[in-house]
Amino acid sequence: MPENPVKKWPIRWDLLLRYRFIETIVLWEGRLTTRHLCDTFGIGRQQASKDINNYNRDIGPDNLEYDKYLKGYKPTESFSPKVTEGLADEYLHLMARNNELSNVFDSLSLNVANVEVLSVPVRDVRPEVLRPIMQAARMQKRLDVDYVSIGNPDHEGRIIVPHTLVHTGLRWHVRAWCEKNQDYRDFVLSRFRDVPDIMGDSEHGVDGDIQWNTLVSIRIIPDPRLSPDQQAVIERDYGMEKGVLEITTRGKLVPYALKQLHIDPKEMFEDPTAQQIVVENLEEISAWLFA
């Protein structure tokens, strides 16, 4: 039976969460300030400063050092995770679930009986790779990277300008301007090699990404070939209103949204119970689908 971390660490639950937050942010972003804690946990600056000092003294001695140029704390060369496992997923899910802090750290076993959650494989992302990506995204900087892909499995140098991390349900990628292609592209985090090098400023930020900033509505309905009773079941399953589930997402994320719903817009199954739902406005959104 997994050891209860609250027993392992005789620390109040709220403090444990804040210590985990401190460790996660400084490891993966490379800069921690009291503002991070104040904004996330709704505490005052004095309490945030006290939490950082207590972490440095009692939890992770020699893990943090203050950098006057960053105006915040950064990880030391000897940084060693104490209340987290040092996995990229801890940081990435923190970003994805910043409104649900109690569910952020998947490595924190609460030992809840009668509940099983299917986990997807953990992608290999190193702190020294993710840190400069996040820093460049915050500051709209050019980033010199080595990247591999299925089409080009050899290391290929590229210069990108990242602006947003995206979780598609199965993997993480970063949306970024690509100087080679002169366009905004998706780059899978686990395919970066070596350590990215932050360069100068760029004019290509998130505001210029039209495909990202365009909102698209996807209208999901039960497969019309189902019987009225079967359609009523599907409507209830998906919380549809008047037989329609309307999902608004960014244009570039339309294919990922359909994948999460297990909808293949190119295939109509012979058996309507196989997929059960279809896209009502497929023609409208066809421009946003993968080629």
DANORKA-V37452 format. One record per helix or strand of 2 or more residues. SS is the DSSP state (H for helix, E for strand). FROM is the first residue (numbers start at 0). TO is the last residue. If there is no record, write none. Layout:
# DANORKA-V37452
ss:SS from:FROM to:TO
ss:SS from:FROM to:TO
This chain:
# DANORKA-V37452
ss:H from:4 to:7
ss:H from:12 to:28
ss:H from:33 to:40
ss:H from:44 to:58
ss:E from:63 to:66
ss:E from:71 to:74
ss:H from:87 to:95
ss:H from:100 to:102
ss:H from:126 to:138
ss:E from:140 to:146
ss:E from:155 to:166
ss:E from:171 to:177
ss:E from:182 to:187
ss:H from:188 to:190
ss:E from:191 to:200
ss:H from:205 to:207
ss:H from:209 to:212
ss:E from:214 to:221
ss:H from:227 to:236
ss:E from:243 to:249
ss:H from:250 to:259
ss:H from:271 to:274
ss:E from:276 to:278
ss:H from:281 to:287
